[in-house]
Amino acid sequence: MRKSHGPAFKKAVIELARCPACRGRAVVTGVFHDLPCNSCNASGWVAAGTGETLDLAELVTQLNMKLQAALRKIEQMKNAPAPGPEAQYQTNNRRGAGGTNYTGD
């Protein structure tokens, strides 16, 4: 491990897992009503490797990083070219009259 001074330049991503005590629901069933889960600070998430509770400031940061990654993946899937036969209809193949799209229909 290298020696370094000061905080890290990038925030480390901690793998999150659902809390085993409440199964990600953030509440546990009491005798008469639901109670906040003490194992995960009523968040439903714990560190995947160790199973320990994250403090709330760290949890918010990790959930935001996870959300941003999911949004990036959704945008990539939206911008991906259409698979299969419909790909021919979505792009211009310049085979028609005057260089227009020809689909063969």
N, C-alpha and C positions, 0 to 999 in steps of 0.2 A: 504494500500500500504506500502511495506517495504521501509525503508530508505536504500539507497545505495550510495556509493561514487564512482565517476568516471563513465565512459561509461558502457553501458550494454555489457555483454559477447557475446550475440548473436544479430544480426541485426533483428529488428522486420519486419515481412512481412506486407506490406500495400496492401490491396486488391485494384486492379486497375480496372477501367471501361473505356469504350470508352467515349471520350469527346462528350457531347451533342451538342455543337455548330458546330463542324465539322464532327460529327458521326464517329470519328476515322480516318479520312482521313488526318489530320494535315494541311489541307488547306481549306480556305473558298472561295467561288466564288465571285470575285469582278465584276465590270462593264465590264472590258475588259480581265482580266486574274485572275488567282488564287493568293490569298494572304495567307501568313502564319497565322494560327489561333492564336489569342492572348489569348484565353481562356485556352489553354493547352501548350503554348510555342512551338507550331508547332510539338508536339509529337504524338497527337492523344489519349493520356492517361491522366486521372485525378484520384485522390483518390476516391474510390467508395463510402465511407461513407459520406464524406463531399463535394465532387465535386470540391475540390480546386486543384490548379496547384501544381505539385511537381517541386522542383528545379532540374536542369539537372543532378547534381551528384547523388541525391537520385533516380531519375528516371532510370538512368543507372543501379544502384544497384538493384532496384526492378525488372526491366526487366530481368536482368541476373538471379536473383533468380527464376523468373517465367520460363525462358528458361531451367534452370537446372532441375527444377521439371518436365517439359514436357519431357526432354530427359530421365530422370529416368523412367518415365511412359512408354515411348516407348520401352526402354530396357526390362522392366518387361513384356510387352506384347509380345516382340519377344521371350523371354525365357519361356513363359508360355507353358504348354503342349498342344498339339493339341486336340481340342474338337471333340466329335462325333466319327464316325466310323474310321476316319483316325488315331485316337490314337492307334488303334490296330496295324497298319502298322508301326508306328514310334517306338514302343518299342518292345523289345525281350521278348516273352512269354515262351521261352525255351520248347515248346511242339513239335517241329519238330525232325527229325532224328539227333541224336548227339547233342541235346540241341539247335538246331537252331530255328529260328522264324517260326511258323506255322500260316498262315492266313486263311486257309480253302478254298482257291481258287482252 
